[in-house]
Amino acid sequence: MKRTLVVLLALSSFGCFAKSATLPTLNKSMKDWQPISVIEDKGVITITLNEAQVTPDIYDSVSLLGICTPLWPDSQKTSYLKNIKEVRVLNKFNYSGYIFESPRAACDEAGKAQPEQSKIIILSHTHLAMRDDLK
């Protein structure tokens, strides 16, 4: 019985470490934007920026430089963004912003493209978010 309990605890702790592997990398890459918070819940990362409005220019730079760039140096070996369904980039009120869907696949594809095409690829995986979309 004790052995089974130890095995279950060990397996669950590995799941916790795997879940949080993306957050340290993302926190480091988001440093320039000084987000209020970067949290993960059930495969959804929410980045709350200290901005009243997330403009298209802010989103472009956050998505390309803050979210995707850490993946590109060694995308085959990293688990960064692996189990993430979406990344929400929201204003300081968590009221509006953008939702970046399938970020791992989109970033992989954008990393192989030319700079202008990279923006298009990321935007093709993005939609606007308002409070009602965020529940």
N, C-alpha and C positions, 0 to 999 in steps of 0.2 A: 504494500500500500504506500509506504513512504517513498519507495523508488518511483512509483507511478506519479506521485505528487511532484517529486523533484523533476522528473522528465517534463511534465506538463508546465511547470513554472519556467523551466529553461526554454522550452519552445515558445511560450508566450513572451518571454523577455526578448528573444530574437525578433519576434514580430514587432515589438515596440521599437527596437533599434532600427529595423528596416524602415518602419514608417517615418521615423524622424531623420533619416539619412539625407533627405533633400533640404530640410530646413536650414542646417548650418551653411550649406553652400549658397542657398538663396539669400539668407541674411547677409552673408559676406558680399555677394554681388549686388545687393540692393542698397548697400551702405551710402552710395552717392545721393540717393533720393531720400534718405532719412525717413523711412516709413514709420508710422506710428506702431504698426504691428504686422507680423507675418505669422499666420497660424495655419495649421493643417487639421482638417477634420474629414475623415472618411474619403480620402482621395481628392479633396477639394482644398486648395490653398487660397487663402484670402490675404491679399496685401492691401493694407489700409495706408494710403499716402497722406501726408500732412498738407493736403491741397483742398481748397473748396470745390474745385472742379478738375477732373482728369481730362485734360485736353487731348486731341489726337496726337500732338507732338510729344506730350508726356508719355502717352501710352506707347507710341512707336519706340521711344528710347528705352522705356522700362521693359517692354516685351523683347526687343532685340538684344539690348546690352545687359539688362538685368536678369532676364529669365533664360534666354537662349544661349548667350555666350558661354556660360560655364560648361555647357554640354559639348561644345565643339572641339576642344583640344583632344579629347579621347572618348568619343561618343560610344565606341564599342564596349569599353570596359567599365563604364560608369553606371551606377544605378540611379543617378540624378533624374528626377521626374518620371521614373519608371512606372510607378503605380498611381500617378496623378491624372485624374480625369479632366480637371479644369483648374485654371488659375484666375482668380477674380482680382482685378486691379481697381480699387474703389477709392472714392474721395474720403475725406476725414470724417464724414458723417455716416459712412457705410451706406450711402443712399443711392449713388450712381457711379458708373464707371464702365468697365469692359470685362467681358468674360472670354478668356482664351481657352478654347476647347482642344483636347488632345495635344497638350503642349509638347510632349516628347516627340511624337511623330512630326508635328509641324516644325519644331526646332531642328530635327534631323534633316528634314527636307530643305528648310531655309539655309542651313549651313552648307549645303551643296550648291546653292544657287548664287547668282550674282546679287550684289547689294539691293538693287531696285526690285528684283524678283523676290528676294527674301521678305521684303515688306509686304508684297502682295500675298505671298504664301501665309504669312502670319495673319494678315487681315482676313484671309479666306477661312481662318479658324477662329474668328473673333466675332462677337456680337455685343451690342450695347446692353447695358444692364441698368435697370431702375429698381427701386425698392421691391416691387412685386416679383421681380425675377430672382431675387436673392433669398427667397424663403426655402 
